[in-house]
Amino acid sequence: MRAGKLTKSNSTQIVIKRRRRSFLRSSPAIDGVAAILKSLRRGEITFSQLFIDSNIKFKKSFLKYLNYCKDKQYVTKKPGFSKTPNRWEGRPVMYYSITEKGWRFLEIIK
């Protein structure tokens, strides 16, 4: 861990100024989990919409974060039917939603 920036004050004492670091900057995995949970704040959404909203660039990484969230029970997966008014309307899809445990985790990392 960095000690910070060293500066001299007028009384020749050394003052150490620490930089504040965001909790999210400490681990890239927490960034991915947070992105998924923040995307689910609006309500139930499909896998495709969740992938787009989370802004995670690689699908393999996204799947790792999503599986982690499901394993830790931050996210639930429910079957349903597509509600979009196009050729996909009425087709079976999976909806993801955030759980109470996921809400608590999201509050911690704010």
One Martini backbone bead per residue (centre of mass of N, CA, C, O) as a GRO file, in nm:
protein
  110
    1MET     BB    1   0.097   0.035   0.021
    2ARG     BB    2   0.071   0.358   0.001
    3ALA     BB    3   0.168   0.637   0.181
    4GLY     BB    4   0.210   0.888  -0.005
    5LYS     BB    5   0.252   1.230   0.010
    6LEU     BB    6   0.532   1.425   0.055
    7THR     BB    7   0.554   1.705   0.282
    8LYS     BB    8   0.648   2.032   0.374
    9SER     BB    9   0.634   2.232   0.630
   10ASN     BB   10   0.716   2.518   0.800
   11SER     BB   11   0.811   2.329   1.066
   12THR     BB   12   0.978   2.077   0.943
   13GLN     BB   13   0.751   1.880   0.898
   14ILE     BB   14   0.626   1.577   0.808
   15VAL     BB   15   0.366   1.531   0.575
   16ILE     BB   16   0.105   1.299   0.522
   17LYS     BB   17  -0.072   1.239   0.223
   18ARG     BB   18  -0.363   1.078   0.157
   19ARG     BB   19  -0.522   0.887  -0.062
   20ARG     BB   20  -0.827   0.827  -0.174
   21ARG     BB   21  -0.990   0.516  -0.209
   22SER     BB   22  -1.183   0.326  -0.372
   23PHE     BB   23  -1.340   0.032  -0.326
   24LEU     BB   24  -1.362  -0.041  -0.637
   25ARG     BB   25  -1.038  -0.023  -0.693
   26SER     BB   26  -0.936  -0.290  -0.538
   27SER     BB   27  -1.128  -0.464  -0.747
   28PRO     BB   28  -1.230  -0.589  -1.049
   29ALA     BB   29  -1.456  -0.782  -0.951
   30ILE     BB   30  -1.631  -0.567  -0.811
   31ASP     BB   31  -1.696  -0.407  -1.064
   32GLY     BB   32  -1.860  -0.630  -1.208
   33VAL     BB   33  -2.071  -0.679  -0.989
   34ALA     BB   34  -2.167  -0.384  -0.972
   35ALA     BB   35  -2.266  -0.358  -1.264
   36ILE     BB   36  -2.488  -0.570  -1.243
   37LEU     BB   37  -2.645  -0.454  -0.998
   38LYS     BB   38  -2.698  -0.171  -1.124
   39SER     BB   39  -2.866  -0.282  -1.366
   40LEU     BB   40  -3.093  -0.419  -1.160
   41ARG     BB   41  -3.241  -0.174  -1.018
   42ARG     BB   42  -3.499  -0.145  -1.217
   43GLY     BB   43  -3.522  -0.466  -1.262
   44GLU     BB   44  -3.629  -0.687  -1.472
   45ILE     BB   45  -3.399  -0.861  -1.698
   46THR     BB   46  -3.236  -0.963  -1.955
   47PHE     BB   47  -2.946  -1.082  -2.065
   48SER     BB   48  -2.893  -0.882  -2.296
   49GLN     BB   49  -2.956  -0.623  -2.136
   50LEU     BB   50  -2.746  -0.673  -1.912
   51PHE     BB   51  -2.496  -0.673  -2.095
   52ILE     BB   52  -2.534  -0.383  -2.201
   53ASP     BB   53  -2.568  -0.221  -1.924
   54SER     BB   54  -2.286  -0.310  -1.784
   55ASN     BB   55  -2.026  -0.265  -1.977
   56ILE     BB   56  -1.905  -0.540  -2.043
   57LYS     BB   57  -1.698  -0.640  -2.293
   58PHE     BB   58  -1.683  -0.948  -2.206
   59LYS     BB   59  -1.861  -1.236  -2.196
   60LYS     BB   60  -1.685  -1.413  -2.012
   61SER     BB   61  -1.671  -1.212  -1.779
   62PHE     BB   62  -1.972  -1.175  -1.740
   63LEU     BB   63  -2.030  -1.474  -1.667
   64LYS     BB   64  -1.856  -1.482  -1.414
   65TYR     BB   65  -2.010  -1.259  -1.258
   66LEU     BB   66  -2.293  -1.387  -1.277
   67ASN     BB   67  -2.222  -1.656  -1.137
   68TYR     BB   68  -2.132  -1.529  -0.875
   69CYS     BB   69  -2.405  -1.395  -0.809
   70LYS     BB   70  -2.563  -1.664  -0.802
   71ASP     BB   71  -2.391  -1.811  -0.583
   72LYS     BB   72  -2.439  -1.558  -0.369
   73GLN     BB   73  -2.741  -1.454  -0.406
   74TYR     BB   74  -2.783  -1.164  -0.572
   75VAL     BB   75  -2.921  -1.339  -0.804
   76THR     BB   76  -3.202  -1.410  -1.007
   77LYS     BB   77  -3.371  -1.669  -1.204
   78LYS     BB   78  -3.646  -1.632  -1.442
   79PRO     BB   79  -3.899  -1.742  -1.613
   80GLY     BB   80  -4.031  -1.626  -1.936
   81PHE     BB   81  -4.170  -1.373  -2.152
   82SER     BB   82  -4.157  -1.181  -2.405
   83LYS     BB   83  -4.236  -0.809  -2.433
   84THR     BB   84  -4.156  -0.742  -2.708
   85PRO     BB   85  -4.283  -0.569  -3.006
   86ASN     BB   86  -4.199  -0.835  -3.192
   87ARG     BB   87  -4.087  -1.135  -3.312
   88TRP     BB   88  -4.024  -1.215  -2.986
   89GLU     BB   89  -4.297  -1.231  -2.890
   90GLY     BB   90  -4.356  -1.494  -2.651
   91ARG     BB   91  -4.085  -1.589  -2.587
   92PRO     BB   92  -3.862  -1.761  -2.414
   93VAL     BB   93  -3.712  -1.625  -2.112
   94MET     BB   94  -3.472  -1.476  -1.897
   95TYR     BB   95  -3.491  -1.334  -1.572
   96TYR     BB   96  -3.327  -1.080  -1.389
   97SER     BB   97  -3.273  -1.031  -1.030
   98ILE     BB   98  -3.255  -0.872  -0.733
   99THR     BB   99  -3.171  -0.924  -0.411
  100GLU     BB  100  -3.141  -0.854  -0.086
  101LYS     BB  101  -2.839  -0.925  -0.079
  102GLY     BB  102  -2.767  -0.741  -0.320
  103TRP     BB  103  -2.855  -0.473  -0.192
  104ARG     BB  104  -2.655  -0.482   0.044
  105PHE     BB  105  -2.397  -0.493  -0.128
  106LEU     BB  106  -2.452  -0.224  -0.277
  107GLU     BB  107  -2.443  -0.046  -0.021
  108ILE     BB  108  -2.146  -0.106   0.059
  109ILE     BB  109  -2.010  -0.010  -0.237
  110LYS     BB  110  -2.093   0.305  -0.266
   0.00000   0.00000   0.00000
